[in-house]
Amino acid sequence: MRKYVILFLIFIVSGFVVYSNVLGDFFLSDDFDLIHSVSNFGPFRMWFRGHGGFFRPVIMLSLYADYKLWGLNPYGYHITNILVHSCNAFFVYVIALFLTDRPYLTCFHKMAIPVFSGFIFLTLPSHTEAVSWISGRTDLFATFFCLLSFIFYLMYRANNKIYYIIISLLLFFVALSSKESVIIYPLIIFSCELYYYLTECKKSFLLPFLYGIVFILYLLIRYVQLGVFIGGYGAKVHCNFTFDCFKRLISYPCRVFLPPVSETYWSLALIAIMTLIFLLSFISILHNRAMIKFYLFLIFASIISILPVFNLGVSYIDTQGTRLLYLSSCFMSIYLSCVILSLKINRTVIIMFMVAAVLFSGASLYCTDCNWHTASCISRNILFDLTALNLPGRLFIPGLPDNFYGAYIYRNGLHNAIALFRNDIDTKKIKIILFNPLYNSDDKITIFPVQAPNIYRVELSDKKANFMNGNINNIESTFFNDDYIVFDFKKNSFLLELKNVNDKDRLAVYSSGRLIMVKSEE
């Protein structure tokens, strides 16, 4: 027991080391909306009414607890995320320990595979969105309870004590209350039961049905609270299945091992990693054919974990959407560790290689986290610039940073951010026209008046970037509302006409990480 406690503490310390550069980072995007909700209404408003079609009471309770402990200090929220992620890495170790307890594996494999599985998972650069972004904790908590449920299921498998399976079922319900994507968990249990049946002739196919009953119970409770069965982003998104979606079932499990890659080379990098994994798997199976069924189980579990989200976008060039692969990466980490450590290579050499791989992965993770750190600095600067203003009239912001290399900034949340840090400002007076991604922290928006009164030309300094708006799917050349008109819209420029302007109205533009005031024309 002592060695497990020591190893658990090593995972915790290592987690804080690899994520040390985001520990004090400021809030981003959805963070403001969620914290504003729990600060004003407590954790139960969203428990009973949902949030945008989502029923996630566990997440709201965790945020409420953080808010009560830390207020608007982001350190505590990041500590929670890193602690949960480090625990998940330890759980991956424990699961691998159970699964590798097989007679065809040596003592070396039974010891090394679980340890490296846990540390590979801990340092994967594809985890930055889930861990570094406070709002990404939905996947952290859902995976936490899902893995813990799986551990108790494996304990039941090992000891046949009924209370283990009862605890496992309860933990599955808590996992569902953290994020809906774990609905596939009964299928993972079924694939594990099939694996046990094929390897040990032990079968208990009643167990997946028990987990299915828990899911149905959760679904009924969720329906009572939300009034819909699907919810989330809506049926048009979650039920939109195309051929491209099914191709992702192959590519997404391999994406977990890739850091963000240049748009020019991401397809080559993906093909390379898929080819490498296939070749290593083939060589490993030649050395030990008994591993085939184990590998198939891990692959199926990884693919099953992606099923609820495979029609949602995961970027290869930055970190957007990578939190959706978090659960799948648990099984893929075990798979990769097994494949490499099962090769017939000198043990010293293979251990040195695995240590180097983990260190390289950790270094890639640290570099990727730098984008989230930069995004947090921009978020803080913009908010403090806004809250320092005296706004007697409307404030027009032609363009606001949406993300920095996939690290969200103000895709959502600006109005609630202002309400949290300065609630005397009337946020209805702040008019955000459009958003744009950032590729350099010193990018800026230029704005200058044209001949007609109150009309401005707005341009992005970075020609690679483009204006966007999440509320407008297809931006037309002209669109308008009661406060402004946008016309002659192009990818990185447009004309803006302000309506009913008076001397109290102001203009502000983003410039190199700050908001700069621009005097409006009367």
Secondary structure, 3 states (H helix, E strand, C coil): CHHHHHHHHHHHHHHHHHCHHHCCCCCCCHHHHHHHHHHHHCCHHHHHHCECCECCHHHHHHHHHHHHHHCCCHHHHHHHHHHHHHHHHHHHHHHHHHHCCCCCCCHHHHHHHHHHHHHHHHHCHHHHHHHHCHHHHHHHHHHHHHHHHHHHHHHHHHHCCHHHHHHHHHHHHHHHCCCHHHHHHHHHHHHHHHHHHHHHCCCCCHHHHHHHHHHHHHHHHHHHHHCCCCCCCCHHHHCCCCHHHHHHHHHHHHHCCCCCCCCCCHHHHHHHHHHHHHHHHHHHHHHCHHHHHHHHHHHHHHHHHHHHHCCCCCCCCCCCCHHHHHHHHHHHHHHHHHHHHCCCCCHHHHHHHHHHHHHHHHHHHHHHHHHHHHHHHHHHHHHHHHHCCCCCCCEEEEEEEEEECCEECCCCCHHHHHHHHCCCCCHHHEEEEEEEEECCCCCEEEEEECCCCCEEEEEECCCCCCCECCCCCCCCCCEECCCEEEECCCCCEEEEEECCCCCCCEEEEEECCEEEEECCCC
